[in-house]
């Protein structure tokens, strides 16, 4: 049920963004119990003119290698589950790809279950 969007600066390794997506998917499976095969992502790379971040907001020293992750998902996760998800994603990206922890920006967008159609014009989760 999550829809993940990952935006990052264009990188010399074209496989890097795919790896970012795999890490985020695995983190969702581990931290918030996303089912196997429930993997829908939009992965986008941008040139420097199409990414804006404040390098010091909230006292966090960000670089130009900021990774933006937006996850749309069903409402209902606890604050503790969300914190675990943030930590699992940031740690995974840091350990497996070398993304600085300071450069991992995550936003969750929670929606009601009936706000999804996975195809065929049907609201599969609507009751």
N, C-alpha and C positions, 0 to 999 in steps of 0.2 A: 503494500500500500504506500510506502514512501515514494515520493518523486524527488530525486536529488539533482541539484544543479551545482556544478563546480565550475568556477571561473578563475582563471589564472593567466599570468603573462605567458606569451608564446615562449616555448622552451626549445632548445636545440635537439632534445631527444623527443621524437614524436610519440614514443610509447609512454612517456612520463604521465600524461594526463589519464591514460587508461589505468595505470598503476594507482594513481590517486583515487580513481573511482572504485577499484577493487578493495582498497584499504577502507574506504568509507563504508562500502557495502558490508564488509566483514565486521567492522565496528558496530554497525546497526544490528547485525545478527547477534553479536556477543552482548551488547549493552541493552538493547531494547527488544530482543527476541523477534526480529524481522524474519519471516519464514524464508526457507530456501526458494529460489527462483523469483522472489518478489524484489526484483532488481530493475529499476527504471531510472535512467540517468540522462542528463544533458551535460555534456562536457565541452567547455568552450575555452579556447585560448585567444588572448587579445594582445594587440601591440600596446606599448606604453601609454599611448594617448587615450586608451579606452578603459583604463583602470585608475580609480582614484581612491586613495586611502590617506587618512591623517597619520603621519608617522609617530605621533605622540599621544593620541587620545587615550585618556584614563591612565596615563603614565606608562603605557606599553610601547616600547621602541620597535616599531614595525619597519620592514625593509620594502623594497620594490618587488620582492618575491611573495607578496601577500597572496594567500589562497582563500577565496570566498566560497563558502559551502552553504547552500540554502536547501533545507530539507522540508518538504511539505508532507505532513503525516496526520494520521487520525489523532484527535485530541484524546487526552486521558493519561498520558505518562506522568509519573510523579517527578517532582523536582530532583530527587535523588537519581532517578533513571536518566534524566536529561544531563545532569552533571557527569554521570558515568559515561554517557555517550560523548560529551564534549572531550573529556579526558582521553577516552579510548581512541577517538579520531585523531586528536592532536598528537598523542604519543605514537600512534601508528605511522602517521605522516612523517614525524620527526625521525623515528628509528629506521623506517624502511626507505624513505626518500630523501631525508635530510632537510625537510622543511622545518624552519625554526618554529618553536612553539608560539612565539610572539606573532608569527605570520599566519596563524590559522584562525580565520574568522568564520564562525558558525552561526547561522540563524535558523530557528525552527519556525515553521508556519503550521499551526494546528488547525485542522478543519473537521467538520462533522463527517461521519461515515457516508452519508448520502451524497457527498460532494465529489464522488469518484465515478467515472465510467472507464473501464479498462478495454472497451471495444464493443462493437455491435449496438451502440446507442443504448446500452443498458446500464443502470446504476446497480452494479453487482452487490454493493454493500447496503443498499437501501432496504429498510424493513417494511 
